[in-house]
Amino acid sequence: MNLLDVAPISSYDLETTWWESFQDMDTWMQVFWVCAVVGSIIFLIQMVLTLIGMDSSDMDVDFDGADTMDLGGGISLFSIKNFVNFIVGFGWGGVCLSTAIENYWVLTLIALLVGAAFVLMFFFIKKQTKKLEHNGAFNIADCVDKTVDVYLRIPAGQSGKGKVQVSLNGSIQEFDAMTEGDSIASGQKVKVVSIIDGSTVLVK
């Protein structure tokens, strides 16, 4: 048979074959596949929105009473994203392990554990990310009484601004600087006396 005589498979045929295969599955596998596919699509949409900066703050599920399962650092165990993470883990866990585990009750239990593991994994990643953000954050007020290096000449009598560099939380930060005394040349070490505004310090 000439390979050119073989009729190409259309996208319609593929969709029909997939739908027929889905219908032939038992209810358990249909649930696993729906959770896996739908959860993955929502997860990818969330990821894209996060990457382009359009991700809004995650919605926490509010429960009446004192206990809301807040795990610290502004992270709640019950949230839309964590629910999606659970569905993804549950669905793909059931799909991938279905060939190895024949008992659907055991398979469902393990899929639930995989879903819970996904939630804990992403929770850990999110908490570590927030921790890094917190550690990397700096407050200009922390510069007071610190000795800093003059990066750009500071004019005398607060007639203009120069720049200083200071090491804060393991990183080098640069701020505008003014002085009430004589001008200070680049390369000199000065002491921060006070904060003028959110980006400017007073040195001497």
C-alpha positions in Angstrom: 0.0 0.0 0.0 1.3 3.4 -0.9 1.6 5.7 2.2 0.2 8.5 0.2 -3.1 6.5 -0.2 -3.7 6.5 3.6 -6.4 9.0 4.5 -5.2 11.7 6.9 -6.8 11.7 10.4 -8.8 14.8 10.9 -9.1 16.7 14.2 -12.8 15.7 14.1 -11.9 12.0 14.1 -9.5 12.5 17.0 -12.1 14.3 19.0 -14.7 11.6 18.2 -12.2 8.9 19.2 -11.3 10.6 22.4 -14.9 11.2 23.3 -15.9 7.6 22.6 -12.9 6.4 24.8 -14.0 8.7 27.6 -17.6 7.4 27.4 -16.3 3.8 27.6 -14.5 4.6 30.8 -16.2 3.8 34.1 -17.3 6.6 36.4 -14.2 6.6 38.6 -11.9 7.1 35.7 -14.1 9.8 34.2 -13.9 11.7 37.5 -10.1 11.4 37.6 -9.8 12.6 34.0 -12.2 15.6 34.4 -10.3 16.7 37.6 -6.9 16.3 35.9 -7.8 18.1 32.6 -10.0 20.9 34.1 -7.7 21.4 37.0 -4.7 21.6 34.8 -6.3 24.2 32.5 -7.3 26.4 35.4 -3.8 26.0 36.9 -2.1 27.1 33.6 -4.4 30.1 33.4 -3.5 31.1 36.9 0.2 30.7 36.1 0.0 32.8 33.0 -1.9 35.6 34.9 0.8 35.5 37.6 3.6 35.8 35.0 2.0 38.8 33.3 1.2 40.5 36.6 -2.6 40.2 36.3 -3.0 37.7 39.1 -5.2 39.2 41.8 -4.9 38.2 45.4 -6.1 34.7 46.2 -9.5 34.3 47.7 -9.6 32.6 51.0 -12.7 30.6 52.1 -14.1 32.2 55.1 -15.4 30.0 58.0 -17.4 31.3 60.9 -15.7 31.0 64.2 -12.2 31.6 65.6 -10.4 29.0 63.5 -9.9 29.9 59.8 -6.9 27.6 59.3 -4.5 30.5 58.7 -1.1 29.0 58.4 0.8 32.2 59.0 2.5 34.7 56.7 -0.9 35.7 55.2 -1.3 32.2 53.7 -4.5 30.3 54.3 -4.9 26.5 53.8 -8.4 27.0 52.3 -8.1 29.0 49.2 -9.1 28.8 45.5 -5.6 28.2 44.4 -5.1 25.4 46.9 -8.3 23.8 45.8 -7.1 23.8 42.2 -3.8 22.4 43.3 -5.6 19.6 45.1 -7.8 18.8 42.1 -4.7 18.6 39.8 -2.9 16.3 42.2 -6.0 14.2 42.8 -6.9 13.9 39.1 -3.4 13.1 37.7 -2.7 10.8 40.7 -5.8 8.7 39.9 -5.0 8.7 36.1 -1.3 7.8 36.5 -1.8 5.1 39.1 -4.9 3.5 37.7 -2.9 0.9 35.8 -1.0 -0.1 38.9 -3.9 -0.1 41.4 -7.0 -2.1 40.4 -9.0 -1.4 43.6 -10.8 1.9 43.0 -11.3 2.6 46.7 -7.5 2.2 47.3 -6.8 4.2 44.2 -9.1 7.0 45.4 -7.5 7.1 48.8 -4.0 7.4 47.3 -5.2 10.0 44.8 -6.6 12.0 47.8 -3.2 11.8 49.4 -1.5 12.9 46.2 -3.8 15.9 46.0 -3.0 16.8 49.7 0.7 16.4 48.9 0.3 18.9 46.0 -1.4 21.4 48.3 1.4 21.1 50.9 4.1 21.3 48.2 2.7 24.5 46.7 2.1 25.9 50.2 5.7 25.3 51.1 6.9 26.9 47.9 4.6 29.9 48.4 5.7 30.3 52.1 9.4 30.1 51.1 8.9 32.7 48.4 7.2 35.1 50.9 10.0 34.5 53.3 12.6 35.4 50.7 10.6 38.5 49.8 10.4 39.5 53.5 14.2 38.9 54.0 15.0 40.8 50.9 12.8 43.8 51.8 14.5 46.8 53.4 13.3 49.8 55.3 15.1 53.1 54.8 14.7 53.8 58.5 17.3 51.0 59.1 19.9 53.3 57.7 19.9 55.7 60.7 23.2 55.7 62.6 24.8 53.5 60.0 28.1 54.4 58.3 27.6 54.6 54.5 29.7 55.4 51.4 29.2 58.5 49.4 28.6 57.5 45.8 28.0 60.9 44.3 29.2 64.2 45.8 26.8 65.7 48.3 26.4 69.6 48.0 26.9 71.7 51.1 24.0 73.2 53.2 21.3 71.0 51.8 21.6 72.9 48.5 21.3 69.7 46.5 21.4 65.9 46.6 24.1 63.4 46.3 23.9 59.7 46.6 25.1 57.1 49.2 25.3 53.4 49.2 24.5 51.2 52.1 24.5 47.5 52.8 21.1 46.3 54.0 20.0 42.7 54.5 22.8 41.4 52.4 22.3 43.7 49.4 23.6 47.1 48.4 21.0 49.9 48.4 21.4 53.4 47.0 19.7 56.5 48.4 19.7 60.2 47.7 21.5 62.1 50.4 21.8 65.7 51.7 24.0 67.3 54.4 23.7 70.5 56.5 27.4 71.0 56.6 30.2 71.3 54.0 30.0 69.4 50.8 31.2 65.8 50.9 33.2 64.3 48.1 32.6 60.9 46.5 34.3 58.0 48.3 34.0 59.5 51.8 32.3 57.6 54.6 29.5 59.4 56.4 26.9 58.7 59.1 23.2 58.7 58.5 21.6 61.2 60.9 18.0 61.0 60.0 15.5 60.3 57.2 14.3 63.2 55.1 11.7 61.3 53.0 11.2 57.8 51.6 14.3 57.9 49.3 16.5 60.6 50.9 18.7 60.5 54.0 20.5 63.3 56.0 24.2 62.6 56.6 27.1 64.2 58.3 
